[in-house]
């Protein structure tokens, strides 16, 4: 596992990333974002090689919204909220970035720019 990325809009309240390993029934929490904020979207990266998951692991993301007038970022608490790309609508994406152990992308990351560069 390389990292995680969360995305919701203005009504997003919290998001939790979990894994359920083969043969286990309880989920392990990888990341909990208890006070989601649209302006704080960032990637969450694991140290290289620190998070290994066996084949058959299930990935699960749970998120909640606050469409009330108590949410100061809510553009309209009376509106019926639909899925959409604009911030007056809502969406939820929990991205998991991973590689197989046998995968060699022949890439490295330039520490100055954060861009991938070829190792060849």
Biopython code that builds the backbone (N, CA, C, O; Angstrom):
import numpy as np
from Bio.PDB.StructureBuilder import StructureBuilder

atoms = [
    (1, "UNK", "N", (0.856, -1.167, 0.000)),
    (1, "UNK", "CA", (0.000, 0.000, 0.000)),
    (1, "UNK", "C", (0.898, 1.224, 0.000)),
    (1, "UNK", "O", (1.821, 1.330, 0.807)),
    (2, "UNK", "N", (0.621, 2.144, -0.907)),
    (2, "UNK", "CA", (1.421, 3.352, -1.031)),
    (2, "UNK", "C", (0.804, 4.494, -0.230)),
    (2, "UNK", "O", (1.506, 5.193, 0.501)),
    (3, "UNK", "N", (-0.514, 4.685, -0.367)),
    (3, "UNK", "CA", (-1.142, 5.785, 0.339)),
    (3, "UNK", "C", (-2.634, 5.854, 0.114)),
    (3, "UNK", "O", (-3.223, 4.994, -0.540)),
    (4, "UNK", "N", (-3.240, 6.901, 0.671)),
    (4, "UNK", "CA", (-4.680, 7.105, 0.640)),
    (4, "UNK", "C", (-4.966, 8.562, 0.281)),
    (4, "UNK", "O", (-4.132, 9.444, 0.488)),
    (5, "UNK", "N", (-6.160, 8.795, -0.261)),
    (5, "UNK", "CA", (-6.580, 10.165, -0.555)),
    (5, "UNK", "C", (-8.084, 10.241, -0.360)),
    (5, "UNK", "O", (-8.819, 9.370, -0.825)),
    (6, "UNK", "N", (-8.540, 11.275, 0.325)),
    (6, "UNK", "CA", (-9.975, 11.446, 0.566)),
    (6, "UNK", "C", (-10.504, 12.639, -0.237)),
    (6, "UNK", "O", (-9.802, 13.628, -0.450)),
    (7, "UNK", "N", (-11.758, 12.517, -0.674)),
    (7, "UNK", "CA", (-12.379, 13.635, -1.388)),
    (7, "UNK", "C", (-13.882, 13.637, -1.150)),
    (7, "UNK", "O", (-14.573, 12.660, -1.439)),
    (8, "UNK", "N", (-14.370, 14.741, -0.622)),
    (8, "UNK", "CA", (-15.801, 15.047, -0.510)),
    (8, "UNK", "C", (-15.916, 16.544, -0.761)),
    (8, "UNK", "O", (-14.919, 17.225, -1.003)),
    (9, "UNK", "N", (-17.137, 17.042, -0.699)),
    (9, "UNK", "CA", (-17.328, 18.481, -0.871)),
    (9, "UNK", "C", (-17.643, 19.128, 0.472)),
    (9, "UNK", "O", (-17.166, 18.665, 1.508)),
    (10, "UNK", "N", (-18.440, 20.190, 0.465)),
    (10, "UNK", "CA", (-18.607, 21.038, 1.641)),
    (10, "UNK", "C", (-19.414, 20.429, 2.778)),
    (10, "UNK", "O", (-19.317, 20.889, 3.915)),
    (11, "UNK", "N", (-20.204, 19.408, 2.493)),
    (11, "UNK", "CA", (-20.996, 18.770, 3.547)),
    (11, "UNK", "C", (-20.282, 17.583, 4.178)),
    (11, "UNK", "O", (-20.800, 16.969, 5.111)),
    (12, "UNK", "N", (-19.086, 17.255, 3.669)),
    (12, "UNK", "CA", (-18.336, 16.136, 4.223)),
    (12, "UNK", "C", (-18.038, 16.352, 5.699)),
    (12, "UNK", "O", (-17.622, 17.438, 6.102)),
    (13, "UNK", "N", (-18.253, 15.307, 6.508)),
    (13, "UNK", "CA", (-18.057, 15.422, 7.957)),
    (13, "UNK", "C", (-16.864, 14.596, 8.421)),
    (13, "UNK", "O", (-16.012, 15.090, 9.161)),
    (14, "UNK", "N", (-16.802, 13.354, 7.994)),
    (14, "UNK", "CA", (-15.697, 12.481, 8.393)),
    (14, "UNK", "C", (-15.529, 11.361, 7.374)),
    (14, "UNK", "O", (-16.438, 11.068, 6.597)),
    (15, "UNK", "N", (-14.349, 10.737, 7.390)),
    (15, "UNK", "CA", (-14.075, 9.611, 6.498)),
    (15, "UNK", "C", (-13.106, 8.663, 7.190)),
    (15, "UNK", "O", (-12.151, 9.088, 7.840)),
    (16, "UNK", "N", (-13.373, 7.370, 7.036)),
    (16, "UNK", "CA", (-12.526, 6.339, 7.634)),
    (16, "UNK", "C", (-12.162, 5.311, 6.574)),
    (16, "UNK", "O", (-13.035, 4.794, 5.877)),
    (17, "UNK", "N", (-10.873, 5.017, 6.454)),
    (17, "UNK", "CA", (-10.355, 3.994, 5.543)),
    (17, "UNK", "C", (-10.046, 2.755, 6.360)),
    (17, "UNK", "O", (-9.373, 2.835, 7.387)),
    (18, "UNK", "N", (-10.542, 1.596, 5.902)),
    (18, "UNK", "CA", (-10.349, 0.354, 6.634)),
    (18, "UNK", "C", (-9.948, -0.772, 5.689)),
    (18, "UNK", "O", (-10.198, -0.716, 4.485)),
    (19, "UNK", "N", (-9.319, -1.799, 6.266)),
    (19, "UNK", "CA", (-9.047, -3.033, 5.532)),
    (19, "UNK", "C", (-9.549, -4.206, 6.360)),
    (19, "UNK", "O", (-9.536, -4.178, 7.590)),
    (20, "UNK", "N", (-9.985, -5.223, 5.657)),
    (20, "UNK", "CA", (-10.364, -6.483, 6.299)),
    (20, "UNK", "C", (-9.500, -7.554, 5.648)),
    (20, "UNK", "O", (-9.672, -7.885, 4.475)),
    (21, "UNK", "N", (-8.574, -8.085, 6.425)),
    (21, "UNK", "CA", (-7.628, -9.074, 5.898)),
    (21, "UNK", "C", (-8.310, -10.432, 5.765)),
    (21, "UNK", "O", (-9.266, -10.719, 6.486)),
    (22, "UNK", "N", (-7.825, -11.269, 4.847)),
    (22, "UNK", "CA", (-8.425, -12.592, 4.649)),
    (22, "UNK", "C", (-8.445, -13.379, 5.970)),
    (22, "UNK", "O", (-7.462, -13.394, 6.711)),
    (23, "UNK", "N", (-9.570, -14.024, 6.244)),
    (23, "UNK", "CA", (-9.708, -14.839, 7.451)),
    (23, "UNK", "C", (-10.053, -14.048, 8.694)),
    (23, "UNK", "O", (-10.257, -14.629, 9.759)),
    (24, "UNK", "N", (-10.121, -12.735, 8.578)),
    (24, "UNK", "CA", (-10.476, -11.904, 9.727)),
    (24, "UNK", "C", (-11.853, -11.298, 9.499)),
    (24, "UNK", "O", (-12.251, -11.070, 8.357)),
    (25, "UNK", "N", (-12.575, -11.039, 10.569)),
    (25, "UNK", "CA", (-13.916, -10.477, 10.437)),
    (25, "UNK", "C", (-13.962, -9.008, 10.836)),
    (25, "UNK", "O", (-14.884, -8.290, 10.448)),
    (26, "UNK", "N", (-12.989, -8.560, 11.596)),
    (26, "UNK", "CA", (-12.981, -7.167, 12.040)),
    (26, "UNK", "C", (-12.107, -6.315, 11.133)),
    (26, "UNK", "O", (-11.050, -6.746, 10.673)),
    (27, "UNK", "N", (-12.569, -5.105, 10.889)),
    (27, "UNK", "CA", (-11.834, -4.169, 10.050)),
    (27, "UNK", "C", (-10.724, -3.501, 10.856)),
    (27, "UNK", "O", (-10.889, -3.194, 12.036)),
    (28, "UNK", "N", (-9.599, -3.285, 10.196)),
    (28, "UNK", "CA", (-8.492, -2.525, 10.772)),
    (28, "UNK", "C", (-8.554, -1.116, 10.183)),
    (28, "UNK", "O", (-8.644, -0.953, 8.966)),
    (29, "UNK", "N", (-8.507, -0.117, 11.030)),
    (29, "UNK", "CA", (-8.557, 1.265, 10.562)),
    (29, "UNK", "C", (-7.162, 1.694, 10.121)),
    (29, "UNK", "O", (-6.211, 1.656, 10.902)),
    (30, "UNK", "N", (-7.056, 2.100, 8.862)),
    (30, "UNK", "CA", (-5.797, 2.629, 8.340)),
    (30, "UNK", "C", (-5.688, 4.127, 8.571)),
    (30, "UNK", "O", (-4.617, 4.648, 8.883)),
    (31, "UNK", "N", (-6.821, 4.812, 8.410)),
    (31, "UNK", "CA", (-6.830, 6.267, 8.558)),
    (31, "UNK", "C", (-8.233, 6.705, 8.933)),
    (31, "UNK", "O", (-9.215, 6.281, 8.323)),
    (32, "UNK", "N", (-8.314, 7.551, 9.933)),
    (32, "UNK", "CA", (-9.593, 8.168, 10.303)),
    (32, "UNK", "C", (-9.415, 9.680, 10.221)),
    (32, "UNK", "O", (-8.521, 10.249, 10.847)),
    (33, "UNK", "N", (-10.281, 10.318, 9.440)),
    (33, "UNK", "CA", (-10.298, 11.773, 9.328)),
    (33, "UNK", "C", (-11.570, 12.217, 10.047)),
    (33, "UNK", "O", (-12.641, 12.229, 9.441)),
    (34, "UNK", "N", (-11.474, 12.586, 11.336)),
    (34, "UNK", "CA", (-12.681, 12.837, 12.128)),
    (34, "UNK", "C", (-13.358, 14.172, 11.850)),
    (34, "UNK", "O", (-14.552, 14.318, 12.109)),
    (35, "UNK", "N", (-12.631, 15.133, 11.335)),
    (35, "UNK", "CA", (-13.202, 16.454, 11.054)),
    (35, "UNK", "C", (-12.806, 16.873, 9.641)),
    (35, "UNK", "O", (-11.956, 17.740, 9.436)),
    (36, "UNK", "N", (-13.450, 16.229, 8.685)),
    (36, "UNK", "CA", (-13.110, 16.484, 7.290)),
    (36, "UNK", "C", (-13.349, 17.953, 6.951)),
    (36, "UNK", "O", (-14.318, 18.556, 7.412)),
    (37, "UNK", "N", (-12.459, 18.518, 6.144)),
    (37, "UNK", "CA", (-12.611, 19.897, 5.671)),
    (37, "UNK", "C", (-12.194, 19.926, 4.202)),
    (37, "UNK", "O", (-11.121, 19.438, 3.846)),
    (38, "UNK", "N", (-13.027, 20.487, 3.371)),
    (38, "UNK", "CA", (-12.796, 20.509, 1.924)),
    (38, "UNK", "C", (-11.438, 21.112, 1.563)),
    (38, "UNK", "O", (-10.788, 20.637, 0.632)),
    (39, "UNK", "N", (-11.005, 22.131, 2.271)),
    (39, "UNK", "CA", (-9.738, 22.797, 1.959)),
    (39, "UNK", "C", (-8.511, 22.024, 2.430)),
    (39, "UNK", "O", (-7.386, 22.414, 2.121)),
    (40, "UNK", "N", (-8.704, 20.951, 3.162)),
    (40, "UNK", "CA", (-7.573, 20.190, 3.699)),
    (40, "UNK", "C", (-7.300, 18.913, 2.910)),
    (40, "UNK", "O", (-6.612, 18.026, 3.415)),
    (41, "UNK", "N", (-7.803, 18.795, 1.715)),
    (41, "UNK", "CA", (-7.597, 17.578, 0.947)),
    (41, "UNK", "C", (-6.112, 17.377, 0.692)),
    (41, "UNK", "O", (-5.432, 18.256, 0.162)),
    (42, "UNK", "N", (-5.635, 16.237, 1.068)),
    (42, "UNK", "CA", (-4.225, 15.925, 0.883)),
    (42, "UNK", "C", (-4.067, 14.417, 0.784)),
    (42, "UNK", "O", (-4.973, 13.656, 1.122)),
    (43, "UNK", "N", (-2.905, 14.005, 0.317)),
    (43, "UNK", "CA", (-2.640, 12.570, 0.276)),
    (43, "UNK", "C", (-2.014, 12.161, 1.603)),
    (43, "UNK", "O", (-1.315, 12.941, 2.250)),
    (44, "UNK", "N", (-2.276, 10.952, 1.981)),
    (44, "UNK", "CA", (-1.718, 10.359, 3.192)),
    (44, "UNK", "C", (-0.861, 9.188, 2.725)),
    (44, "UNK", "O", (-1.387, 8.215, 2.184)),
    (45, "UNK", "N", (0.441, 9.269, 2.928)),
    (45, "UNK", "CA", (1.348, 8.246, 2.406)),
    (45, "UNK", "C", (1.951, 7.428, 3.536)),
    (45, "UNK", "O", (2.258, 7.939, 4.614)),
    (46, "UNK", "N", (2.110, 6.145, 3.253)),
    (46, "UNK", "CA", (2.798, 5.247, 4.172)),
    (46, "UNK", "C", (4.287, 5.267, 3.856)),
    (46, "UNK", "O", (4.678, 5.517, 2.716)),
    (47, "UNK", "N", (5.102, 5.011, 4.839)),
    (47, "UNK", "CA", (6.533, 4.862, 4.583)),
    (47, "UNK", "C", (6.707, 3.696, 3.608)),
    (47, "UNK", "O", (5.983, 2.706, 3.708)),
    (48, "UNK", "N", (7.647, 3.792, 2.672)),
    (48, "UNK", "CA", (7.825, 2.722, 1.684)),
    (48, "UNK", "C", (7.978, 1.352, 2.361)),
    (48, "UNK", "O", (8.826, 1.160, 3.232)),
    (49, "UNK", "N", (7.134, 0.417, 1.934)),
    (49, "UNK", "CA", (7.182, -0.954, 2.460)),
    (49, "UNK", "C", (6.535, -1.148, 3.815)),
    (49, "UNK", "O", (6.516, -2.268, 4.325)),
    (50, "UNK", "N", (6.003, -0.096, 4.414)),
    (50, "UNK", "CA", (5.463, -0.196, 5.775)),
    (50, "UNK", "C", (4.091, -0.866, 5.828)),
    (50, "UNK", "O", (3.753, -1.478, 6.841)),
    (51, "UNK", "N", (3.294, -0.766, 4.765)),
    (51, "UNK", "CA", (1.946, -1.319, 4.790)),
    (51, "UNK", "C", (1.814, -2.373, 3.706)),
    (51, "UNK", "O", (1.637, -2.057, 2.530)),
    (52, "UNK", "N", (1.903, -3.624, 4.117)),
    (52, "UNK", "CA", (1.751, -4.733, 3.176)),
    (52, "UNK", "C", (0.440, -5.438, 3.485)),
    (52, "UNK", "O", (0.130, -5.722, 4.642)),
    (53, "UNK", "N", (-0.317, -5.712, 2.446)),
    (53, "UNK", "CA", (-1.608, -6.367, 2.594)),
    (53, "UNK", "C", (-1.625, -7.648, 1.770)),
    (53, "UNK", "O", (-1.213, -7.635, 0.610)),
    (54, "UNK", "N", (-2.093, -8.751, 2.346)),
    (54, "UNK", "CA", (-2.129, -10.003, 1.583)),
    (54, "UNK", "C", (-3.228, -10.000, 0.521)),
    (54, "UNK", "O", (-4.215, -9.272, 0.627)),
    (55, "UNK", "N", (-3.035, -10.826, -0.494)),
    (55, "UNK", "CA", (-4.044, -10.997, -1.540)),
    (55, "UNK", "C", (-5.367, -11.372, -0.873)),
    (55, "UNK", "O", (-5.397, -12.173, 0.062)),
    (56, "UNK", "N", (-6.446, -10.791, -1.356)),
    (56, "UNK", "CA", (-7.766, -11.084, -0.802)),
    (56, "UNK", "C", (-8.211, -10.097, 0.270)),
    (56, "UNK", "O", (-9.319, -10.212, 0.794)),
    (57, "UNK", "N", (-7.364, -9.135, 0.600)),
    (57, "UNK", "CA", (-7.746, -8.108, 1.564)),
    (57, "UNK", "C", (-8.866, -7.253, 0.964)),
    (57, "UNK", "O", (-8.805, -6.864, -0.203)),
    (58, "UNK", "N", (-9.868, -6.970, 1.761)),
    (58, "UNK", "CA", (-10.970, -6.103, 1.312)),
    (58, "UNK", "C", (-10.718, -4.683, 1.799)),
    (58, "UNK", "O", (-10.284, -4.467, 2.931)),
    (59, "UNK", "N", (-10.997, -3.721, 0.929)),
    (59, "UNK", "CA", (-10.845, -2.304, 1.252)),
    (59, "UNK", "C", (-12.232, -1.711, 1.467)),
    (59, "UNK", "O", (-13.167, -2.019, 0.729)),
    (60, "UNK", "N", (-12.359, -0.870, 2.468)),
    (60, "UNK", "CA", (-13.668, -0.312, 2.807)),
    (60, "UNK", "C", (-13.506, 1.133, 3.269)),
    (60, "UNK", "O", (-12.651, 1.432, 4.102)),
    (61, "UNK", "N", (-14.319, 2.013, 2.733)),
    (61, "UNK", "CA", (-14.299, 3.414, 3.145)),
    (61, "UNK", "C", (-15.695, 3.803, 3.602)),
    (61, "UNK", "O", (-16.687, 3.515, 2.931)),
    (62, "UNK", "N", (-15.758, 4.460, 4.746)),
    (62, "UNK", "CA", (-17.030, 4.925, 5.308)),
    (62, "UNK", "C", (-16.925, 6.433, 5.493)),
    (62, "UNK", "O", (-15.942, 6.929, 6.044)),
    (63, "UNK", "N", (-17.941, 7.162, 5.031)),
    (63, "UNK", "CA", (-17.948, 8.615, 5.172)),
    (63, "UNK", "C", (-19.326, 9.071, 5.629)),
    (63, "UNK", "O", (-20.331, 8.403, 5.386)),
    (64, "UNK", "N", (-19.353, 10.208, 6.288)),
    (64, "UNK", "CA", (-20.603, 10.807, 6.739)),
    (64, "UNK", "C", (-20.646, 12.267, 6.299)),
    (64, "UNK", "O", (-19.617, 12.898, 6.058)),
    (65, "UNK", "N", (-21.873, 12.782, 6.203)),
    (65, "UNK", "CA", (-22.105, 14.156, 5.782)),
    (65, "UNK", "C", (-22.891, 14.903, 6.848)),
    (65, "UNK", "O", (-23.559, 14.296, 7.684)),
    (66, "UNK", "N", (-22.804, 16.214, 6.807)),
    (66, "UNK", "CA", (-23.613, 17.076, 7.671)),
    (66, "UNK", "C", (-24.307, 18.089, 6.772)),
    (66, "UNK", "O", (-23.696, 19.060, 6.326)),
    (67, "UNK", "N", (-25.586, 17.853, 6.511)),
    (67, "UNK", "CA", (-26.376, 18.744, 5.664)),
    (67, "UNK", "C", (-27.246, 19.671, 6.512)),
    (67, "UNK", "O", (-28.258, 20.188, 6.040)),
    (68, "UNK", "N", (-26.847, 19.874, 7.754)),
    (68, "UNK", "CA", (-27.655, 20.698, 8.643)),
    (68, "UNK", "C", (-27.210, 22.162, 8.612)),
    (68, "UNK", "O", (-26.193, 22.516, 8.015)),
    (69, "UNK", "N", (-27.997, 22.985, 9.269)),
    (69, "UNK", "CA", (-27.633, 24.402, 9.398)),
    (69, "UNK", "C", (-26.493, 24.585, 10.401)),
    (69, "UNK", "O", (-25.934, 25.678, 10.496)),
    (70, "UNK", "N", (-26.139, 23.539, 11.151)),
    (70, "UNK", "CA", (-25.018, 23.614, 12.093)),
    (70, "UNK", "C", (-23.660, 23.510, 11.386)),
    (70, "UNK", "O", (-22.624, 23.813, 11.977)),
    (71, "UNK", "N", (-23.672, 23.087, 10.138)),
    (71, "UNK", "CA", (-22.439, 22.999, 9.349)),
    (71, "UNK", "C", (-22.195, 24.364, 8.708)),
    (71, "UNK", "O", (-22.920, 24.736, 7.786)),
    (72, "UNK", "N", (-21.195, 25.121, 9.168)),
    (72, "UNK", "CA", (-20.986, 26.470, 8.637)),
    (72, "UNK", "C", (-20.562, 26.498, 7.164)),
    (72, "UNK", "O", (-20.617, 27.556, 6.537)),
    (73, "UNK", "N", (-20.143, 25.363, 6.599)),
    (73, "UNK", "CA", (-19.709, 25.305, 5.202)),
    (73, "UNK", "C", (-20.827, 24.865, 4.251)),
    (73, "UNK", "O", (-20.665, 24.903, 3.031)),
    (74, "UNK", "N", (-21.951, 24.452, 4.815)),
    (74, "UNK", "CA", (-23.069, 23.964, 4.010)),
    (74, "UNK", "C", (-23.667, 25.121, 3.203)),
    (74, "UNK", "O", (-24.154, 26.088, 3.790)),
    (75, "UNK", "N", (-23.639, 25.040, 1.873)),
    (75, "UNK", "CA", (-24.130, 26.154, 1.062)),
    (75, "UNK", "C", (-25.640, 26.373, 1.162)),
    (75, "UNK", "O", (-26.107, 27.501, 1.002)),
    (76, "UNK", "N", (-26.422, 25.298, 1.429)),
    (76, "UNK", "CA", (-27.875, 25.455, 1.539)),
    (76, "UNK", "C", (-28.465, 24.251, 2.274)),
    (76, "UNK", "O", (-28.692, 23.208, 1.660)),
    (77, "UNK", "N", (-28.716, 24.381, 3.585)),
    (77, "UNK", "CA", (-29.258, 23.258, 4.361)),
    (77, "UNK", "C", (-30.658, 22.831, 3.925)),
    (77, "UNK", "O", (-31.095, 21.738, 4.286)),
    (78, "UNK", "N", (-31.369, 23.650, 3.167)),
    (78, "UNK", "CA", (-32.723, 23.292, 2.738)),
    (78, "UNK", "C", (-32.726, 22.557, 1.393)),
    (78, "UNK", "O", (-33.760, 22.033, 0.979)),
    (79, "UNK", "N", (-31.607, 22.515, 0.729)),
    (79, "UNK", "CA", (-31.551, 21.937, -0.625)),
    (79, "UNK", "C", (-31.544, 20.411, -0.577)),
    (79, "UNK", "O", (-31.012, 19.799, 0.348)),
    (80, "UNK", "N", (-32.146, 19.824, -1.594)),
    (80, "UNK", "CA", (-31.986, 18.397, -1.822)),
    (80, "UNK", "C", (-30.618, 18.213, -2.455)),
    (80, "UNK", "O", (-30.334, 18.799, -3.499)),
    (81, "UNK", "N", (-29.777, 17.411, -1.840)),
    (81, "UNK", "CA", (-28.395, 17.277, -2.300)),
    (81, "UNK", "C", (-28.304, 16.129, -3.298)),
    (81, "UNK", "O", (-28.790, 15.026, -3.050)),
    (82, "UNK", "N", (-27.684, 16.410, -4.410)),
    (82, "UNK", "CA", (-27.486, 15.417, -5.467)),
    (82, "UNK", "C", (-25.990, 15.163, -5.636)),
    (82, "UNK", "O", (-25.155, 15.949, -5.188)),
    (83, "UNK", "N", (-25.677, 14.066, -6.282)),
    (83, "UNK", "CA", (-24.301, 13.766, -6.642)),
    (83, "UNK", "C", (-23.878, 14.701, -7.768)),
    (83, "UNK", "O", (-24.647, 14.957, -8.694)),
    (84, "UNK", "N", (-22.645, 15.211, -7.683)),
    (84, "UNK", "CA", (-22.184, 16.069, -8.760)),
    (84, "UNK", "C", (-20.782, 16.583, -8.529)),
    (84, "UNK", "O", (-20.231, 16.470, -7.434)),
    (85, "UNK", "N", (-20.212, 17.150, -9.579)),
    (85, "UNK", "CA", (-18.841, 17.637, -9.539)),
    (85, "UNK", "C", (-18.690, 19.003, -8.876)),
    (85, "UNK", "O", (-17.612, 19.325, -8.377)),
    (86, "UNK", "N", (-19.741, 19.804, -8.862)),
    (86, "UNK", "CA", (-19.659, 21.143, -8.281)),
    (86, "UNK", "C", (-19.798, 21.069, -6.761)),
    (86, "UNK", "O", (-20.374, 20.116, -6.237)),
    (87, "UNK", "N", (-19.272, 22.071, -6.052)),
    (87, "UNK", "CA", (-19.286, 21.998, -4.593)),
    (87, "UNK", "C", (-20.666, 22.195, -3.980)),
    (87, "UNK", "O", (-20.843, 21.897, -2.799)),
    (88, "UNK", "N", (-21.662, 22.688, -4.735)),
    (88, "UNK", "CA", (-23.022, 22.755, -4.194)),
    (88, "UNK", "C", (-23.671, 21.374, -4.211)),
    (88, "UNK", "O", (-24.679, 21.157, -3.539)),
    (89, "UNK", "N", (-23.103, 20.436, -4.974)),
    (89, "UNK", "CA", (-23.528, 19.037, -4.979)),
    (89, "UNK", "C", (-22.567, 18.275, -4.055)),
    (89, "UNK", "O", (-21.743, 18.894, -3.382)),
    (90, "UNK", "N", (-22.664, 16.961, -4.016)),
    (90, "UNK", "CA", (-21.772, 16.179, -3.152)),
    (90, "UNK", "C", (-21.205, 14.992, -3.909)),
    (90, "UNK", "O", (-21.751, 14.548, -4.919)),
    (91, "UNK", "N", (-20.122, 14.506, -3.403)),
    (91, "UNK", "CA", (-19.494, 13.282, -3.896)),
    (91, "UNK", "C", (-18.626, 12.730, -2.783)),
    (91, "UNK", "O", (-18.352, 13.420, -1.801)),
    (92, "UNK", "N", (-18.197, 11.499, -2.932)),
    (92, "UNK", "CA", (-17.286, 10.894, -1.967)),
    (92, "UNK", "C", (-16.401, 9.912, -2.697)),
    (92, "UNK", "O", (-16.878, 8.975, -3.338)),
    (93, "UNK", "N", (-15.099, 10.140, -2.592)),
    (93, "UNK", "CA", (-14.118, 9.216, -3.147)),
    (93, "UNK", "C", (-13.093, 8.914, -2.061)),
    (93, "UNK", "O", (-12.522, 9.821, -1.456)),
    (94, "UNK", "N", (-12.876, 7.651, -1.832)),
    (94, "UNK", "CA", (-11.795, 7.200, -0.969)),
    (94, "UNK", "C", (-10.826, 6.430, -1.843)),
    (94, "UNK", "O", (-11.114, 5.299, -2.234)),
    (95, "UNK", "N", (-9.686, 7.019, -2.154)),
    (95, "UNK", "CA", (-8.711, 6.408, -3.047)),
    (95, "UNK", "C", (-7.687, 5.611, -2.249)),
    (95, "UNK", "O", (-7.168, 6.077, -1.235)),
    (96, "UNK", "N", (-7.409, 4.408, -2.726)),
    (96, "UNK", "CA", (-6.353, 3.555, -2.179)),
    (96, "UNK", "C", (-5.311, 3.382, -3.280)),
    (96, "UNK", "O", (-5.642, 2.949, -4.384)),
    (97, "UNK", "N", (-4.080, 3.711, -2.994)),
    (97, "UNK", "CA", (-3.010, 3.553, -3.976)),
    (97, "UNK", "C", (-2.120, 2.409, -3.521)),
    (97, "UNK", "O", (-1.617, 2.402, -2.398)),
    (98, "UNK", "N", (-1.934, 1.446, -4.408)),
    (98, "UNK", "CA", (-1.143, 0.278, -4.027)),
    (98, "UNK", "C", (-0.424, -0.301, -5.230)),
    (98, "UNK", "O", (-0.767, -0.009, -6.375)),
    (99, "UNK", "N", (0.572, -1.119, -4.959)),
    (99, "UNK", "CA", (1.321, -1.868, -5.972)),
    (99, "UNK", "C", (1.386, -3.311, -5.535)),
    (99, "UNK", "O", (1.357, -3.610, -4.341)),
    (100, "UNK", "N", (1.473, -4.203, -6.497)),
    (100, "UNK", "CA", (1.736, -5.611, -6.182)),
    (100, "UNK", "C", (3.209, -5.752, -5.808)),
    (100, "UNK", "O", (4.047, -4.988, -6.289)),
    (101, "UNK", "N", (3.526, -6.714, -4.963)),
    (101, "UNK", "CA", (4.928, -6.929, -4.572)),
    (101, "UNK", "C", (5.827, -7.221, -5.767)),
    (101, "UNK", "O", (7.000, -6.848, -5.766)),
    (102, "UNK", "N", (5.283, -7.889, -6.791)),
    (102, "UNK", "CA", (6.106, -8.264, -7.940)),
    (102, "UNK", "C", (6.110, -7.186, -9.033)),
    (102, "UNK", "O", (6.639, -7.413, -10.122)),
    (103, "UNK", "N", (5.533, -6.036, -8.754)),
    (103, "UNK", "CA", (5.431, -4.976, -9.755)),
    (103, "UNK", "C", (6.623, -4.023, -9.627)),
    (103, "UNK", "O", (6.909, -3.510, -8.545)),
    (104, "UNK", "N", (7.302, -3.799, -10.734)),
    (104, "UNK", "CA", (8.413, -2.854, -10.760)),
    (104, "UNK", "C", (8.099, -1.821, -11.828)),
    (104, "UNK", "O", (8.188, -2.110, -13.021)),
    (105, "UNK", "N", (7.739, -0.638, -11.413)),
    (105, "UNK", "CA", (7.354, 0.398, -12.364)),
    (105, "UNK", "C", (8.551, 1.142, -12.941)),
    (105, "UNK", "O", (8.398, 1.989, -13.821)),
    (106, "UNK", "N", (9.740, 0.825, -12.444)),
    (106, "UNK", "CA", (10.970, 1.476, -12.903)),
    (106, "UNK", "C", (10.865, 2.998, -12.775)),
    (106, "UNK", "O", (11.279, 3.742, -13.664)),
    (107, "UNK", "N", (10.303, 3.439, -11.652)),
    (107, "UNK", "CA", (10.145, 4.861, -11.396)),
    (107, "UNK", "C", (10.776, 5.213, -10.053)),
    (107, "UNK", "O", (10.870, 4.381, -9.151)),
    (108, "UNK", "N", (11.189, 6.428, -9.950)),
    (108, "UNK", "CA", (11.565, 6.994, -8.656)),
    (108, "UNK", "C", (10.910, 8.361, -8.584)),
    (108, "UNK", "O", (10.397, 8.859, -9.586)),
    (109, "UNK", "N", (10.925, 8.963, -7.420)),
    (109, "UNK", "CA", (10.287, 10.260, -7.247)),
    (109, "UNK", "C", (11.361, 11.319, -7.042)),
    (109, "UNK", "O", (12.263, 11.159, -6.219)),
    (110, "UNK", "N", (11.250, 12.397, -7.799)),
    (110, "UNK", "CA", (12.160, 13.522, -7.637)),
    (110, "UNK", "C", (11.773, 14.250, -6.356)),
    (110, "UNK", "O", (10.674, 14.798, -6.289)),
    (111, "UNK", "N", (12.632, 14.279, -5.331)),
    (111, "UNK", "CA", (12.258, 14.887, -4.055)),
    (111, "UNK", "C", (12.015, 16.390, -4.132)),
    (111, "UNK", "O", (11.346, 16.951, -3.264)),
    (112, "UNK", "N", (12.544, 17.043, -5.146)),
    (112, "UNK", "CA", (12.348, 18.487, -5.281)),
    (112, "UNK", "C", (10.987, 18.832, -5.879)),
    (112, "UNK", "O", (10.376, 19.833, -5.505)),
    (113, "UNK", "N", (10.515, 18.000, -6.809)),
    (113, "UNK", "CA", (9.269, 18.320, -7.506)),
    (113, "UNK", "C", (8.120, 17.392, -7.133)),
    (113, "UNK", "O", (6.955, 17.747, -7.318)),
    (114, "UNK", "N", (8.434, 16.199, -6.606)),
    (114, "UNK", "CA", (7.400, 15.217, -6.319)),
    (114, "UNK", "C", (6.929, 14.469, -7.545)),
    (114, "UNK", "O", (5.989, 13.679, -7.467)),
    (115, "UNK", "N", (7.569, 14.707, -8.676)),
    (115, "UNK", "CA", (7.179, 14.042, -9.930)),
    (115, "UNK", "C", (7.948, 12.739, -10.109)),
    (115, "UNK", "O", (9.085, 12.587, -9.662)),
    (116, "UNK", "N", (7.280, 11.806, -10.781)),
    (116, "UNK", "CA", (7.923, 10.534, -11.081)),
    (116, "UNK", "C", (8.985, 10.731, -12.160)),
    (116, "UNK", "O", (8.833, 11.547, -13.069)),
    (117, "UNK", "N", (10.049, 9.970, -12.032)),
    (117, "UNK", "CA", (11.096, 9.984, -13.071)),
    (117, "UNK", "C", (11.516, 8.535, -13.301)),
    (117, "UNK", "O", (11.462, 7.711, -12.387)),
    (118, "UNK", "N", (11.924, 8.241, -14.501)),
    (118, "UNK", "CA", (12.294, 6.898, -14.888)),
    (118, "UNK", "C", (13.636, 6.529, -14.274)),
    (118, "UNK", "O", (14.535, 7.365, -14.181)),
    (119, "UNK", "N", (13.770, 5.261, -13.852)),
    (119, "UNK", "CA", (15.047, 4.779, -13.306)),
    (119, "UNK", "C", (15.904, 4.132, -14.373)),
    (119, "UNK", "O", (17.031, 3.725, -14.089)),
    (120, "UNK", "N", (15.411, 4.028, -15.572)),
    (120, "UNK", "CA", (16.156, 3.331, -16.627)),
    (120, "UNK", "C", (17.307, 4.141, -17.141)),
    (120, "UNK", "O", (18.030, 3.691, -18.030)),
]
sb = StructureBuilder()
sb.init_structure("model")
sb.init_model(0)
sb.init_chain("A")
sb.init_seg("    ")
for serial, (resi, resn, name, xyz) in enumerate(atoms, 1):
    if name == "N":
        sb.init_residue(resn, " ", resi, " ")
    sb.init_atom(name, np.array(xyz, "f"), 0.0, 1.0, " ", f" {name:<3s}", serial, name[0])
structure = sb.get_structure()
